[in-house]
Every structure is written in structure tokens, then in C-alpha cells.
Amino acid sequence: MSGGFSFGSFEKICEEVSLIVCPLLGTGGGGIEPTCYSRNVEIGNTLIFQPATSFIHIVALIMVTIMVFHIRSKYTAVGRKEIVLFFYLYAAIEILAAFLDSGIIPTSSPVYEYFAAAHTALICATFWCLLLNGFVGFQFAEDGTPASLWTLRISSFIVFGITFFVAIATFKNIGPFSPEKGTGIWILLFIFDGVCAVVYIVSQFILVLRTLEDRWPIGDIAFGTAFFAAGLVLTYGFSVKICDFAEHYIDGLFFGNLLFLLSVMMVYKYWDSITKEDLEFSVGSKLAQWDVKDPLLAQQDDYSSNKGGYNY
């Protein structure tokens, strides 16, 4: 690695990769510039930054739309309403990132810092939402109920609000927060989000091993974890090397965002593999309806009921 992690400091990180918050941090108010970053392209007299990464954001939005459609079609699956909030938050992250990474909202704009703060807050809220979704399967509270849904929504909103305040206060140098270090943002993005991810992964391993007979979902968890870890390594460890090797056409952000998308897709794949819907009560089920003509057969009650929940 050309840089490295220093607790509470974005100096080395922003020299390695051009994060959205980097133009708002550092000394002198000029931001921290990366050593190497993806070249820009001009489309219709508009300069587009990070074109390859922006393309990944668009692909991510398409994939999220498809995944949400399939989740919402499983009308009685366990945790359907809870997990869909996670994908809505991820979609919001990608929408903001598409505008900020591409430079459609330029760093010189007075609203850039507010959109950057909202982007940072959405990232933390999404990780928190994922963490709480990890406990839905343990049925501490019945899924789909107001208690479960509003606990998830309100707590995610609180995390969003706290992170947004910390980010804005850091950008504007309010109180103990300073753009020279950005310690508060650093703790939220790397420690808070990291803890949420680890707890979710461990809880899902426990859920599968203790409650499910099928062990195949472990593969989904493992692949998702591998994609996420690889995305972090390529983004923060090898962005400059990738940029130099690719002659500035792409950098670590491209592969990082691609691998993060794959990890989110594995979250969907894992949830889909451990849940099933109650076909008897599903509005969208296409079960054939048969009329019994033989009165002797009519006396036999050989119907079996399918109960929605986890695949045991």
C-alpha cells in the first residue's frame, strides 16, 4: 500500500482514493487530492468525473430495482418489509454517489457539503439497517409488525441524523469537529460500519448453523463477505496501482463499487435462500384449483399446508 490507515485521519486514505468527503477535508480548505484518479470525459459540453464508477452506480440502481421487485413479490416471506428498507437505503446511496462522483454536483457548489453529509449518513444508516435485519430471523420481535418496522425505521433515522450532524459539523469546523482530521466521520465510517458488518455476518452464521437444516446459505454469506472484503482492499489499498496500470481510465473506486454491489446482491441471495412464502395465503400465487369429481376422493383430506417462514 502506498499509504495506510492512521486512526482518525483521512490524509493517507484520500491520497490513495478520491472519496466523496475528501474535497471537504484537510488543511487550508482545499481538500485532499488523490495521487492518481480516473480521467474525466466530456459529454455534451458537460465534464463527467469518474465515468466508469458512475456507470457502476447506474448498474447498481438497475439491480436494486430488480431485487426489490422480487422481494416485494414474496408477499408472506419472513422479514420482507424489513429487508426491503435496506435496499431502499442502498439505492439512495447510489443515487447520491452518482451525482457526487460524476461532478454533476461540483465540489465548488455550496450544496456539495450537504449532499456529501447526507451520503455519509446514508452509508451508516444502511449498515445499521443491515445489522438489525440480521436479528429478524431470531424473532425477538415478530417481523412485519409495527414494533419491528418502526424500531428499524426510527433507529435508522437516528443513526442518519447523528452522522449527518457530525459530517456537517466537521465540514464547517463547528465546535470540537475539524476538517483537518475528520475523526468523527472516520470513526463512524470505519469503526461503526465495520462493527455492524461483522455482527451481521456472525449472527447469520449462527442463525444458519443453529436453526436451519440447509447449509447452502453459508456459501452466500461467505461469498458476500469475500466480495465486501475484496472491495475494501482494492479501494483503500490498491487504488493508485490500479489507476497507474489502467493509465487513469479506472481506479480502485470502480472495482470497489462493483464488489460492494456484488456483496449487496449476495445479501439478497442469502435472504431469498432462507425464506419462503406461504403459498396458501400469497396473493400472487398461481396454485391450480382442482374440482374433485369423485365423492370418495372428496372425503379424503390429503391437502398439506405450506407455512411461510425460514426453510428448515
C-alpha positions as a printed Julia matrix, in Angstrom:
312×3 Matrix{Float64}:
   0.0     0.0     0.0
   1.19    3.44   -0.81
  -0.47    4.99    2.2
  -2.02    3.41    5.19
  -4.55    3.92    7.91
  -3.94    6.41   10.66
  -6.62    6.47   13.32
  -8.97    9.39   12.87
  -7.17   10.82    9.84
  -8.22   10.84    6.18
  -4.84   12.13    4.96
  -3.45    8.81    3.73
  -6.85    7.48    2.7
  -7.68   10.46    0.48
  -4.21   10.35   -1.07
  -4.99    6.78   -2.09
  -8.59    7.12   -3.27
 -10.89   10.04   -4.12
 -13.72    9.61   -1.65
 -16.7    11.96   -1.73
 -15.7    13.56    1.58
 -12.08   14.19    0.59
 -12.59   17.61   -1.09
 -14.09   18.84    2.2
 -11.31   17.64    4.49
  -7.7    18.59    5.09
  -5.91   21.83    5.92
  -6.28   25.11    4.04
  -9.81   24.39    2.83
  -8.6    22.93   -0.46
  -9.4    19.34    0.31
  -7.11   16.33   -0.06
  -6.29   15.29   -3.63
  -5.56   11.66   -4.53
  -2.23   10.67   -6.01
  -3.96    9.18   -9.04
  -7.59    9.22  -10.09
  -9.74    8.24  -13.06
  -9.63   10.63  -16.02
 -12.66   12.71  -16.92
 -14.76   12.65  -20.1
 -16.77   15.38  -21.76
 -20.33   14.56  -22.81
 -22.45   17.28  -24.4
 -20.26   20.11  -23.07
 -20.54   18.56  -19.6
 -17.43   17.28  -17.85
 -18.12   13.89  -16.21
 -15.78   12.74  -13.44
 -15.26    9.05  -12.66
 -17.24    7.85  -15.73
 -16.59    4.14  -15.13
 -17.6     4.4   -11.47
 -20.68    6.41  -12.42
 -21.65    3.59  -14.78
 -21.45    1.14  -11.87
 -23.8     3.39   -9.88
 -26.35    3.18  -12.7
 -25.99   -0.61  -12.91
 -26.43   -0.81   -9.14
 -29.72    1.11   -9.33
 -30.98   -1.25  -12.03
 -30.04   -4.32   -9.98
 -31.63   -2.87   -6.82
 -34.86   -2.29   -8.73
 -34.91   -5.93   -9.82
 -34.13   -7.21   -6.32
 -36.77   -5.02   -4.67
 -39.34   -6.23   -7.21
 -38.63   -9.86   -6.31
 -38.63   -9.14   -2.58
 -41.98   -7.38   -2.75
 -43.42  -10.26   -4.78
 -42.76  -12.66   -1.88
 -45.83  -11.39   -0.06
 -45.59  -13.55    3.07
 -41.84  -14.17    3.38
 -40.29  -13.53    6.77
 -38.58  -10.14    7.08
 -39.78   -8.91    3.68
 -40.65   -5.39    4.84
 -37.52   -5.13    6.96
 -35.02   -6.2     4.3
 -36.55   -4.01    1.61
 -35.67   -0.91    3.68
 -32.01   -1.93    3.44
 -32.21   -1.95   -0.35
 -34.03    1.4    -0.42
 -31.21    2.95    1.62
 -28.58    1.38   -0.63
 -30.4     2.78   -3.68
 -30.37    6.24   -2.08
 -26.6     5.93   -1.55
 -26.08    5.06   -5.21
 -28.24    7.96   -6.4
 -26.28   10.49   -4.37
 -22.95    8.88   -5.29
 -23.85    9.09   -8.99
 -24.35   12.87   -8.71
 -21.35   13.48   -6.45
 -18.76   11.17   -8.04
 -19.61   12.33  -11.55
 -19.3    16.01  -10.66
 -22.87   16.8   -11.66
 -22.9    18.42   -8.23
 -19.44   20.03   -8.29
 -17.26   20.29   -5.23
 -17.34   24.07   -5.6
 -21.11   24.15   -5.15
 -22.34   25.41   -1.74
 -24.71   22.42   -1.53
 -21.97   19.83   -2.09
 -21.15   19.54    1.59
 -24.8    18.89    2.47
 -25.13   16.16   -0.15
 -21.79   14.68    0.97
 -23.02   14.69    4.58
 -26.27   13.02    3.51
 -24.28   10.4     1.56
 -22.11    9.65    4.59
 -25.18    9.48    6.84
 -26.94    7.1     4.45
 -23.95    4.75    4.49
 -24.04    4.5     8.29
 -27.84    4.16    8.35
 -27.63    1.36    5.77
 -25.1    -0.61    7.8
 -27.25   -0.15   10.91
 -30.33   -1.33    9.0
 -28.42   -4.4     7.83
 -27.36   -5.12   11.41
 -30.96   -5.04   12.67
 -32.1    -7.18    9.75
 -29.65   -9.78   10.96
 -31.72  -10.22   14.12
 -35.09  -10.55   12.37
 -34.54  -14.26   11.9
 -34.15  -14.77   15.64
 -37.7   -13.47   16.07
 -37.0   -11.22   19.04
 -39.94   -9.28   17.66
 -42.41  -10.61   15.13
 -41.43   -9.44   11.69
 -43.72   -7.13    9.77
 -45.36   -5.76   12.9
 -45.38   -2.04   13.72
 -42.98   -2.69   16.62
 -40.44   -4.34   14.33
 -40.79   -1.92   11.43
 -40.84    1.31   13.42
 -37.92    0.21   15.59
 -35.95   -0.32   12.4
 -37.09    2.92   10.76
 -36.71    5.21   13.77
 -33.33    3.84   14.85
 -32.02    4.07   11.26
 -33.25    7.67   11.09
 -31.49    8.44   14.39
 -28.22    7.0    13.04
 -28.71    9.05    9.89
 -29.32   12.22   11.9
 -26.3    11.76   14.18
 -23.97   11.02   11.27
 -25.32   13.93    9.23
 -24.7    16.31   12.13
 -21.17   15.01   12.7
 -20.36   15.34    8.99
 -21.73   18.87    8.62
 -20.07   19.99   11.85
 -16.77   18.57   10.56
 -17.05   20.23    7.17
 -17.96   23.59    8.71
 -15.46   23.33   11.59
 -18.11   23.62   14.29
 -17.19   23.03   17.93
 -14.76   20.16   18.51
 -15.14   18.88   14.94
 -12.46   19.83   12.46
 -11.94   19.16    8.74
  -8.23   18.87    9.35
  -8.7    15.39   10.81
 -12.31   14.35   10.42
 -12.03   11.98   13.36
 -15.78   11.79   13.94
 -16.51   10.82   10.34
 -13.6     8.36   10.39
 -14.98    6.59   13.48
 -18.47    6.37   12.0
 -17.39    5.16    8.55
 -14.72    2.68    9.54
 -15.42    1.57   13.12
 -19.2     1.86   13.42
 -19.87    0.44    9.94
 -17.25   -2.25   10.43
 -18.79   -3.41   13.7
 -22.25   -3.51   12.09
 -20.94   -5.63    9.22
 -19.11   -8.08   11.49
 -22.08   -8.5    13.83
 -24.41   -9.14   10.88
 -22.08  -11.75    9.36
 -21.56  -13.59   12.67
 -25.27  -13.51   13.52
 -26.17  -15.05   10.17
 -23.65  -17.85   10.58
 -25.22  -18.58   13.98
 -28.72  -18.43   12.52
 -27.92  -20.91    9.76
 -25.97  -23.34   11.94
 -28.48  -23.38   14.81
 -31.86  -23.17   13.13
 -31.59  -24.32    9.51
 -31.02  -27.81    8.18
 -29.85  -26.46    4.82
 -26.22  -25.33    4.92
 -26.1   -23.83    1.42
 -26.89  -20.28    2.67
 -23.45  -20.29    4.34
 -22.0   -20.08    0.86
 -23.99  -16.92    0.19
 -22.68  -15.36    3.4
 -19.11  -16.38    2.58
 -19.23  -15.0    -0.96
 -20.82  -11.76    0.23
 -18.12  -11.34    2.89
 -15.38  -12.09    0.35
 -16.76   -9.54   -2.12
 -17.03   -6.89    0.6
 -13.51   -7.52    1.9
 -12.04   -7.52   -1.61
 -13.82   -4.23   -2.34
 -12.26   -2.63    0.73
  -8.78   -3.88   -0.15
  -8.93   -2.7    -3.76
 -10.46    0.66   -2.82
  -8.16    1.6     0.04
  -5.09   -0.46   -0.7
  -4.51   -0.65   -4.44
  -6.39    2.27   -5.99
  -3.24    4.11   -7.06
  -1.67    0.95   -8.51
  -4.85    0.18  -10.46
  -5.04    3.76  -11.69
  -1.44    3.77  -12.9
  -1.77    0.34  -14.52
  -5.0     1.33  -16.31
  -3.5     4.66  -17.43
  -6.09    6.69  -15.48
  -9.09    5.09  -17.18
 -10.26    3.46  -13.92
  -9.1     3.39  -10.31
  -9.87    1.48   -7.16
 -13.3     3.09   -6.81
 -14.52    1.26   -9.91
 -13.65   -2.21   -8.61
 -14.63   -1.27   -5.07
 -18.13   -0.18   -6.04
 -18.52   -3.21   -8.3
 -17.57   -5.59   -5.5
 -19.78   -3.75   -3.0
 -22.67   -4.21   -5.43
 -21.92   -7.93   -5.62
 -21.87   -8.15   -1.81
 -25.29   -6.44   -1.66
 -26.58   -8.9    -4.26
 -25.36  -11.75   -2.05
 -27.33  -10.26    0.85
 -30.41  -10.59   -1.34
 -29.41  -14.1    -2.46
 -28.89  -15.16    1.15
 -32.23  -13.73    2.32
 -34.02  -15.34   -0.61
 -32.43  -18.72    0.1
 -33.52  -18.88    3.76
 -37.07  -17.6     3.31
 -40.14  -18.92    1.63
 -43.6   -17.51    1.34
 -46.87  -19.02    2.45
 -48.29  -20.07   -0.91
 -51.71  -20.72    0.58
 -52.13  -17.07    1.53
 -49.95  -15.44   -1.13
 -51.91  -13.04   -3.29
 -49.65  -13.69   -6.23
 -49.55  -17.49   -6.02
 -50.54  -19.47   -9.07
 -51.64  -22.66   -7.4
 -54.01  -24.66   -9.58
 -57.51  -25.12   -8.27
 -58.87  -28.63   -8.84
 -62.54  -29.68   -8.61
 -63.0   -33.11   -7.02
 -65.46  -35.17   -9.05
 -65.24  -38.49   -7.21
 -67.25  -38.34   -3.92
 -64.98  -40.97   -2.39
 -61.93  -38.84   -3.05
 -63.74  -35.83   -1.66
 -63.82  -37.48    1.74
 -60.06  -37.73    1.88
 -58.31  -34.8     3.39
 -54.86  -35.12    1.95
 -54.12  -31.43    1.49
 -50.87  -30.27    3.06
 -50.38  -26.69    4.18
 -47.27  -24.66    3.5
 -46.34  -22.27    6.27
 -44.27  -19.21    5.47
 -41.0   -18.64    7.29
 -37.46  -19.93    7.13
 -36.5   -23.05    5.2
 -35.88  -25.61    7.91
